[in-house]
């Protein structure tokens, strides 16, 4: 798995191409990322895994040449707990395709919103996600695809994926680790998990349950966020939100977290730079 032995620091990534890329595509995008002293990108497969062999080769060469950290977000339409079997199968396939593309471009990790409860109790939903995760990993192993598979903490109580559920799933499979979206945890709890002590609680739980390895090979998301009592409403720029990113960065530093922190704010590169600069000032 890419860079697992080279994750010697916390890396700051943009969620997709910087806004200032315009129509320049990946070459321009990574030129901007490099000029801003950022560390890489999360490739966004929003509506499907559509990436030519040439682009995969370009990113692979770029990663090896420059050492960028590359991750990927699977298409948004994934629900491993759908009541319709064909939707479950399509979801499994989308995750496999994301992992294959990421492997091709020498990426480190993929993430996805795994499931909705769909009226089922938490244990039933968990077991369904676990069953489908096993199918995904069997296919990846058969094809020697080595990237981290990471269900993401979700922003609404109707979605499967609080951080305890994802830690539990990670304990079951060697190739699974969490993607911790701190903004989603904050929104899911309608305003909790926004203090230094609460951030430390999450990191301590991961270290205790999954070991220091999980903190040394981290994948996280962060953005400003608007929420209601039901959870996430939309992403905001950090300074337009109540997201306590400064104390979060202090907690990440205190725990010596290494890996990828992906900025998902609307002003992608500006907030990614804000985060990195503040982190380096600590």
N, C-alpha and C positions, 0 to 999 in steps of 0.2 A: 504494500500500500504506500502510495506516494508520500515521501517526506516524513513518514512516521518516526524515523530515527533522526530527522533533521528539524523537528519542531522545537527549535531551541528558543523560541520567543512567542509572544502573542502577535499575530499578524492581522492587519486591518484590510478588509476587502470591501469592494463595492458590490451591491446586489444588482448584477447586470452591468451593462456598459454605462460609463459616466454620461451624464446629460449632455455635456459639451462635446461628445463624440459626433453628434449630428449624424450624417450618413456615411461616416468614415469606416464603420465596421470595426472588427476586432483589432486590426493593426493600429488604427487611430486610438481606440479605447485603451490599449495597453501602453501606448505612448503617453497618454494623459496620466494613467495610473503611475507610471514610472516617474514622470515629471513631478507629480504631487508627492512622491515618496511613499505611496501606498504599496501594499504587498501582494495584491492579486484581485481576483474576481470570483463571485458566484455566478455561474452561467445559469440564466433563467429559461427553463423550458416551460413556458407558460401554457401554451395551447397544444404542445406535442413535442416529441423529441425529433426535431428536424435540424440536422446538422450534417453538412456534406463531408465526405471523406477528406476533401482538401482542407476544410476548416479544422477538422479533428487533427490532421497532420500539422497544420500551421500552429495550433495551440500546443500540441505535444512538443514541437521543436522549440517554441517560445518558452514553455515551462522549463525545459531542460537547459536552455541557453541562459535564461534570466533568473530562474529559481522562483518565479511567481507561484503563489499558492492558489490552486484552482479547486473550486467546489461546484456543485450543481444542485439546483432545486428542480425536483420532478414537476411535471404538469400539475396544475391545481386540481384537476378533476381526478382525484384519487379517493376511493372509499372502500377500504378492505372489509368493511362490515355492512355493505349494501345488502338489501334483501333480494336483489336481483343478481343471480349468479354470473351473468355475462358482464355486469358492471364490476364485480369483484375480479373476474379474470382480466378485464381490460385494465384495471388498476394495478394488478400484479405485473402485467406486461409493461405498463408505463414506467414502473419503478425499475424493472429489469433493463428496459431500453435506456433509461437515464444512467444506470450504473455502467452499461456497456459503453455509451458515449464518453462518460467520465473516465473510464479505464483507457479508452482510446486516446484521449488527450492528456493522459497522465495526471488526472485529478486525484484529489485526496479523499473526498467525501461527498456523499449525496444526502439530501434531506427531502422530506415530503410531509404533508399533513395526512396522517395515516387513515383516519376513519371518523365517522360520526356514530354516536350511540344508537341512533335510529329507534329509540324507544326500548332498547334492550338494556338489561342491567349491566353494571360495569364489568362484572366477571365474565358474562357471556361475550361482551364486546372484546374484552382482553383475549379470551381464548380464540376468538375468530381472527384477531390481528396476529396472534402468535402462530396460528395454523398457516395463514397466508405468508407470514414472514419466513417460515420454514420452506415454503415452496419457492419463494424468491431466492433464498440462499442456496437451495439445492441447485437451481438453474445456474446461478453465478459460479458456484463451485465446479459444476460440470464444464463450464466454459473458462475456468481459471481467471475469473474477473475479480480483482482484488481492490475494492474500494470500501470505505466505511459506509454502512447503511444506517441512516439515522432518522427515525421518526422525530418530528419536531413538536415541542410543547405548543399547544394550541391556545387560541385567545378567547374561546367561548366555552361555556360549560356544556353546550350541546355536542361539542367535538371531543372525541376520545383523545387523550394525551395530556393529562397533567404530569408534572415532572416525576411523581412517584410511579405512575404507570409506565413511563418510558424508562426509568431506571430499572424497574422490574423486568421489562422485556429485554433490556440490555444484558441482564444477568443470565439470560437463557441462551444467548447466542454469542459466539466469539467475534463475529463480524459486525455486531450491532452495538452502537453507542448512542447516547442522546445528542440531539441538537437542541440546545437550550435557548429558546427565544425569551429573553428576559422581559421584553415589552408585552409578549403574550401572557406570561405568568402574572404580570402586573394588571393587565386588562381582565384576565379570566377571573381574578379575585376582586374585581371592581375597586382597585386602588391599593390593595395590599402589595407586599413584595416590592417595596420601593425605598427601603432603608438599607444602610450598610449591614446591619445585623441580619436582616432578612436575606440579602444577597449571600452573605457568608453561610447562612443556614442551607441554602441550595447547594453551594459549592462543597460544604462539609458533608452533606448527604451523598453527593456524587463520589467524593473521595472515600468516604466510609464504605459505601455499598459496592463501588466498582473499582476502587483502588486509585492510587496516584497516577497510574497509567492513563486513566480517563481524564484527569486534569491536565496531563501533559500532551494529550491528543484531543483537544477540545474543538467543538464547532458550535458557535453561538450566533444569534441574531440580535440586533438592537436597532431601535428607531424610537422617535417620539410616537405616542399613540393616544388616540381618543377612544374612550370607552363609556359604556353605560352599565347599569346593573347586570345586564345580560352578557357583558364582556366587550370584546374588541369591536370598534366601529370602523376606524380607519387609521392609517399611519400618518404621522405628522413630522415636521422637522423637530429636531431635539429641543431647540430653544422655544418652540411654540407649544410645548407639552410640559407635563409635570414629571416626566421620566427623569429620575435622579441618576443620570448617567455618570456623574462625577464619583459618587459613592460606589457605584457598581465597578468602575474602573479601579478604584482603590481596593475593593475586595478581590478583583481578579489579580491585581498585583500582589496583594498580601498572600494569596494562595499560590502564587507562582504559576498561574494558568498559562499554558502554551497551546498554540493551535490557531484557529481561524475565528475572528470576530467580524461578522458580515453586517455592514450598515444598510438597513432597508428604509431609511428616511426618504421622502420624496426628492430632496436635494442630495442625491446619493453621495457624490464625491465630496461635497462640502462638509457634510456631517461625518463622513469617514475620516476626513482630514482633521476635523475638530476632535474626534475621539482619539486619534493617534497622537496628536500634538499634546492633548491633555494627559494622556497616559504616560508619554515620554517625559512630561514635566514633573511627574510624581517622584 
